[in-house]
Amino acid sequence: MSSMTIVGGAALGIAVGLLLVPLTRRELAGAVARTSDSSSIDEVAPPAPVRAWEWAALGAVSGILPAYVLHKVGWSLIAFPPLLLLVGLIQLGYCDLTRRLLPKTMVYALSAAVIVSGVVIAGVMHEWGRLEVACIGGAAFFTLFFIMNLLNPRWLAFGDVRLSLVVGFGLAWVSWMALFEGFFFANLVASIVGLGLMALHRAGRRTAVPFGLYLAIGTALVLVTWS
């Protein structure tokens, strides 16, 4: 694959990432307003100013990571649902990192985009077996996270449960092993970071974990090693 093709893919990803930043900030501000006791449900707080380095970082990561995945797997419609998932998770990971929130509108939009693209591609390329595995993987992931939330909401917030459906679908679209690896990496990174914060006395055993961020990191680790 030519270097110009990779550069073009990276440039497109960066452009999409930069365009999504204002929407991400707006949706995040709305989610903060809706969950705040001092704000009316109909009142949406204005988004905080976007710092230049945040905008640049989100745009760069949204372009470089998908371009690297394309470099590994080649240009194919098969790669489209996981790449959509990756770009969306970069934005949602930022939300979870900065405000411990996963805006419902963004989660639903990402879920619809990834799942619909999978259905369309399965129909065009006759990948019905892959679609079946993805649907089972998404349902299994959602069920696991839903049960964990029922057992103890401190383990997982319901925003993470919502996100689990599309993450499970996107990873299982790659393979069953990708789904298992994504879950393993997410928990591994969460454990390492949590132990590090506890060692620095910046977190305790009952501190809430922004697991959506770790799901995004685990998924990215799987996809950048996909070949």
N, C-alpha and C positions, 0 to 999 in steps of 0.2 A: 504494500500500500504506500503510495507516494506521501512524502512529508507535507506537500501542499494540501493534500486531502485532510490530513490530521490537523493542520493549522486551520483549515477552513472549518472543520468540525468544532475545534476549540473556540474559534471566534464566534461561531453561531451560539455555542453554549454560554459563552461570556455575555453575549448580547441578551440572551433570554434571561440569564441570571440577574443582570442589571435591571432589566425591565420588571422583573418580579419583585425586586426589593421594595419599591413604594407600596405595592399591593400587600406584601408581607407585613410591613410596618403598620399599614392601615388595619389589616385584619387583627394583628396582635393588639393594637390599641383598643379596638372594639371588644376583643375578648377580655382584656384587663378591665374595661369599663363594666362589662356585664357581670364579672365576678367580684366587683368591688361593692361593699355595702353602702358606700357613699355615693354611688352612681346609679341613676335610674337605668332601667333596662333599655329604654328608648334613647338614652343619651350615650353617644360614642365620643370618648375623649379623643382629642386630636393626637395624631401619632407624634412621638418624640422625634426631634430632628435626626436625620440619618447622618451619622458621622462618616466622613469620607473614607476612612480606612475600613469600616465595616462594609460599606457599599462595594469598595474595590475587592475586599476579601471574598465576599459572597459571590460576586461576579466571576472572579478568577477561579474559585473552586468549582462553580457551576459549569465552567468551560473546560478546565483542565482534567477533572476526574472523568467526565463522560468521554472526552477525547482519548484519554488513556485506555478506557475500556474498549472503545472502538478500535484502537490500535491493537489490542490483544485479540479481540474476537472477529474483527473485520466488519465491513459495512453489510448489514443484513437487517431485514424487517424483524427478524427474531429478537434482535437486541433492543428494539424500540421500547417495549413495556418496562424492562429493567432500567433503561436509561431515563425514561420519564420518572420512574420511582426515585432514582438517584437524585435528579435535579430537585424534585419536590421535597425529598428528605433533607437536603442541604438547607432549604429555607425553613422547614419545620424544626430541624435541629437547632438552628439559630434562635427560633422562638423559645424552645424549651431551655436552651442554655441561658438566655437573657432574662426570661420572665417566668420560667417553669410553667408554661402554657402551650397547648397545641390547639390553635384556633379551629373550631369545628368546621367552619366553611372551607378552610384550606385542606383539612383532612378529607372531607367529602369530595371536594373537587379533584384532589389527587387520586382518590380511590376510583372515581368515575373515569378519569382519563386513562389510568393504567388498565383497569379491567375492560373498558370498552375497546381500547387499542388491542388488548389481547384477543378479544372475541373477533374483531375485524381481521386481524392477522391470521388467526386460526382458520377463518373462513377462506381467506385469500390463498394461504399456503397449505391448507389442509393439515394443520397442526392440531387436530382435535385431541389427540392424546396428551400433548403438552398443555392444552387448555384445561383438560380434565384434572391433570395433576396439580395445576396452579389453583384451580377452584377448591380441590380437596385440601391443599396446603393452606390456603387462605382461611378456610373454615376451621381447620384444625388449630391453626395459630390463634384465631379469634376465640375459639372455645377454651383453649389453655389460658389465655390472658383473662378471659371473662371469669373463669373459675378462680384464678388467683386473686382477682379483684373482689369476688364474693367472699373468699376466705378472709382476706384482710386488705381493705382499701389502701392501707399504708404501704403495702408492697407495690401496688400498681394503681395509679389513678385511672379513671375511666377514659381519659383522653388517650392513654397508651393502649387501652383495649380497642378503641375506635381505629387507631393507627395500625394495629396488629393485622387487621384483615388485608389491607393492601400490601403490607410488608410480606406477609405470608404468601400472598398471590404472586408478587413479583419475584421473590426468591425461589418459590417452587416452580415458577415458569422456567427458571434456569435449570434446576434439578432438585431432587429431594435432599441431596447432600448439601446444596447451597442453603436450603432452609435450616438444616441442623447446624451448619457452620455459622450462619448469621445469628441464630439464637445463642450459640456458644460464645461467639466473639462479643456480643452485646453484654452478656453476663460477666465475661472475663474482664472487659474494660470497666464495667460498672464496679466490680469488686476491687480492681486495682485502684481506681480513682477514690472509691469510698474508703479503703484502708489508708490511702495516702492522706486524705482529708482528716480522718480520725487521728492519724499519727501527728498531724499538724494542729490538732485541737480545733479544727474548723468545721467539724461535723461530729455527730454522735450516732448511736445505734438507731435512734428514732428519727433521724433526719430524713426528710422526703428525698427520693431519688428521681431526677428527671430522666426516666427510662427511655422516653422518646428520643432523646439525644443519643443514648447508647445504642438504641435500635438503628438509628441513622449511621452511626459509626460502624456497627457490626455489618450492616448491609453494604456499606462502602468498601469495607475490607474484603468481603466476599466478591463483590463485583470487580474490583481492580485486579483480583487474581484470577478472574474468569478467563478461560481460554478454550 
